[in-house]
Each structure stands twice: as C-alpha cells, then as structure tokens.
Amino acid sequence: MIGNILKDKPTKLFIFFACFFVANALIAECIGGKIFSLEELFGLAPARLTLFGQTDLSFNLTCGVLLWPLEFVMTDIVNEYYGPKAVRRISYIAVALITYAFVMFFLAIRVPGADFWLSSNQQRGVPDSQAAFVSIFGQGMWIIVGSLTAFLVGQLVDVLVFHRIKRVTGHRFVWLRATGSTVISQLFDSFLVLFIAFKLGSGWSWKEVLAICVVNYIYKFTMAVVLTPVIYLVEHRIERYVGPETALKMKEAAMQKG
C-alpha cells in the first residue's frame, strides 16, 4: 500500500502540499501575536492614513501575514490540480489541528511552572518565564475564534470563486482565477477576523473595524497581485515533476470535482 503511494507522483505531491499548508497555517497562528511595522521593515515613513474618521493609520500588521500569502498560493495550486474538495479537506484539517494546538497551549499555560524555571531567564532580561510564556501563547479566546472563523470562511469563498472562474475560462487565465479568488476571499477574511475578535470581543466601533480592515486588505490585495507570478512558477515545476500529460489530466479531473 505505502509502496504504491510513494510511486505515485500526484499523490506524493498532494501529501507535500497538504503538510505544508497545515504547517504554514499553524505557524502563522502561533506567531500572530507579534505586531510589526511594514513601513519600518522597508525603511519607509509611516503611512498615517485617515479612513472612516480614524486618523494616523499605518501598516502595523500581525506577523501571521508574512506566511498567509503562501497559503493563498497553496490554495490556488491545490484547487487547480486537485479540485475544491481537496482544498476544503485540507482546510478542515488545518482548522482542527490549529484548534488542537490552542487547546494544548491552554493546558501548558495552566500547568504550574517549576520554581527554578520561573527565574531561569532573568539574566536575559525576562524576570518571569511564566508571564512571558503566557504572553506568547495565551491569545484571547475571541482572537482565536475570529482567526479560525475568518480563515475557514476565506478558504471556502476562495474555493467557490476560483472554481466558478475556472469553469468559464478553462485552463486559460490562471492569473485571473488565482488573483480574483484571493482578493475576494481575503475581503471576507479581513473583515471577519476584526469583527469577531475586536467588535464582538473588545467593543470596537464600526469605524475602527472598517478602517483597520481596509489597511489590512490593502496589504493582502497587494500581495495577491505580487505573488501571481509565483503561481506560474509552481505550475511549471509541477509539470516538470509529473509530466505535461499527467498535469493536464489532473487539471481536467479537478474541474469535474465540485
């Protein structure tokens, strides 16, 4: 059984994509607690935008966005070669495993730390290791629910839009279905995570939610466009790996799967 799997290139490729997709999503969620300045990263002055009456808005983003663009690429590639059912399946697996990880984080936080460990990092400027551990892994429940809900809804919307465009364009215009599905799905993602985590969870005003949503969406929209050539590069590598004839069969089979 395992021998047949290891000999089948499309199957091995799917296993690789599924593992990378889940691992990438989990890492993005784990590092999402850190906020960084996109302008400072590139040595630029803060944007200081004014939106919906909210002033001095800059591109202060969660570190998770450094990895999410790779999820966009993986989603479109899996959709292209394996179909919507495959994308939905690995999305459900990712949500289940991320949920499991957060449950384990919660249990690890609740376990009492040993006395020597609590003060073990004082020489490195960390007076309380337990407090540091909690600050890194102890994301709020509303943020967790918002993030997972936005991720799953975004994936399902991406699958639907991608497949609808592909049914019209066939194997042509990869850029259109890849970019089009991402820019639409990430609008849902950007809004939902802020609405659940901060409107419901922290009582933000609608103006605050919409203003931050627009700032986040500008980044995601830009990355969707910038990464379009990567889709073509990955498709080229896949065709070299499995062969043009097999790649075409995979695409045709994916179009029949709803």
N, C-alpha and C positions, 0 to 999 in steps of 0.2 A: 504493500500500500504506500508506504513512505517513499519507496523507490520510484513509483510512478509519479508521485508528486514532484520529486526532485528532478525528474527528467522532463517535466512539462514546463516550458518556459513561461507561458502566460500565467500559470498557477503560481510559480515562484515569484513572478513579478507582482502579482496581486498580494501575496503574503508580505513582500517587502513594502509595498505601498501602504497596506493596512497597518503594519507595525510602525512605520514612520509616521503615518497620520496620527495614530493614537498617542505615540510617544511625544510628538511635537505639540499636540493639544494639551497633554498633561503638563509638559514643561512650561508651556505658555501660561497655564493657570497657576502654576507654582511660583513663577517669577512675576506674576501680575501685580503683586503688592507694591512693587517699586515704581515710582513715577519719575520720568526723566524729561528733560527739555530737548525737544527735537532741534530747535534753533541753536541751542548751545552745542549740541552734538556736531553740528556743521559749522560752528563758529559764526553764527548769524545773530543779529539783534532780535529780541522777542517781537512777534508779530503785532501784539497789542491790538487785536481786532475788537470791534464793537458789534455785537449781534443781539437782537431782541432786547435791547436796552442794557445788556451786560457788557461792561467795559473791561479793557485790559486783558483780553483773552489771548493766550498764547498756546502753542502746541506742546502742552505738558501731557505726556501720554504714558500709559502703563507699559512696562517692559514687555508685556504679553504681545503687543502689536509688532514687536520685532520678529516674532515667529508666525503670527497669524497669516501673513501673506503667503507663506509656504503652504498653509492649509488651503488657501484659495487655489494654488497650483495643483495640489494633490487632488482636491475635489474635482476639478475640471478634467484632469487626466484620467482618474478612475471613471468618471462619468462617460468620457469619450470612448474608453476601451472596454469597460465592464458594465456600464449602464446604471440607471438610477437606483435599482435595488441594491447594488453593491455599495453605492455611496451612502444610502440610508443605513445599511447594515453596519458599516464601519463607524458611522456617526453615532448610532445607538451604543455600539461597543465603547466608543470613546467617552460618551456621557456616563455610562455605567462604571467604567474604570476610574474616571475622574471623581465621581461620587464616592466610590470606594476609597480613593486616596484621601479625600477630605475627611471621611469617617476615621481613617487611620491617623490623620493629623490630629483630629479632635481627641482621640484616645491617647495619643502620645503626649499631647498637651496636658491632659488630666493626670497622667502618671507622675507621681512626685519625684522630683529630681534628687539625686544623691547630694549630700552636703558638699563634698569635695568638688563635684561638677558645677554646682551653682556659682562657685567663686573661681573656677578653673581658668576663666578667660579675663580675669581682672587686669593682668599685665598687658593685655592687648586692648585695654580701654572698654571692656564690657563688664560692668560691675555685677550684673545679674544675668547669667546664662538662660535661666528660665524665662525671664522677661523678654530677652532677645529672641528666644525660640518662639514664644507666643506671638511676638510682633511680626515674625516672618511667616509662620504657618497658620496663625489664627485669624484668617479672613472672616469678616462678618457674614452671618447667615444670609442676609439679603443680597450681599455681593455674590455669594456662591450661587444662590438660586437665580439671580439675574444673569450671571455669566453663563450658566449652563443652559438656561432657557433661551437666551439670545443666540448661543452657539447652535443649538439644535434647530431652532426656527430658521436661522440663517442658512443652515445646511439644506433643510427641506425646501426652502424657497429657491436656493441656488440650483438644486436638482431639477425642480419643476421648470424654471426659466430656461436653463441650459437645454433641457430635452425638447422643450417647445420650439426654441430657436433652431435646434439641430434638425427637427422634423421638417422645417421649412427650407433650410439651407443645405441639408445633406452633409456631405463631407467637406463642403467649401466653408469659407469664412470662419475658421477656427477662432480668430481674434474676436469676432462678433459675439459668439456664444460664450466664450470664456470671459471676456470683459463685461459683456452685457449682464450675464448671470451674477457676476461678482458685485457689480456696482448696485444692482437692485437688492440682492440678498444682504449686503452689508449696510444698507439703509435700515433694514429691519433690525439687524444685529446692533447697530449703533444706538438706535432708539430704545430697544427693549432692555438692554443692559442698564442704561441710565434710568429708565422709567421704573424698573423693578428695584434696583439697588439703591437709588437715591430719591426718586419721587415717592415711592411707597415706603422704602426703608428709612429715609432720613428727612422726608418732608420738604425736598427741594421744590421750588416754584417751577411752573411750566416754562418760564423764560430761561431759567438756569438749565433745565433739562435740554431744551431745544438749542440753546447756544452751545453748550458743550457737545451735543450731538452733531451739530454742523461742523465744529472743529475736528472732531474725531473722524467724521465722514469724509472731510476733505483729504485727510491723510490716507484713508482706506481707498478712496476713489483714485487718488494719485498712484498708489501702489498697484492697484488693479491694472492701470494703464501701463505703468513702468514694467511690470512683470509679464506682459503679454508675449514678448519675445522668448521668455523662458519656456512658455508652453510649447512653442515650436521647437525649441532645442530639445526638450524632453521627448516630444513625439519623434523627433529624428533619431534619438538614441534608442527609443523603444523599437522602431522599425529596423534598426541595425541589429538589435538583440534578437528579436523574434522572427525577423524577415518581413519584407513588404507584403507578401501574400497572407501570412498569418495575421499581421497587423490589420489588414483590410477586413479579413473575416471577423476579427474581434470587434472592429468598429461597426460592421453590419449587424452582428449579433447584439451589440449594445443598443442599437437603435430600435430593436424589436422588444427590448425589455422595458417595461413601464414600472 
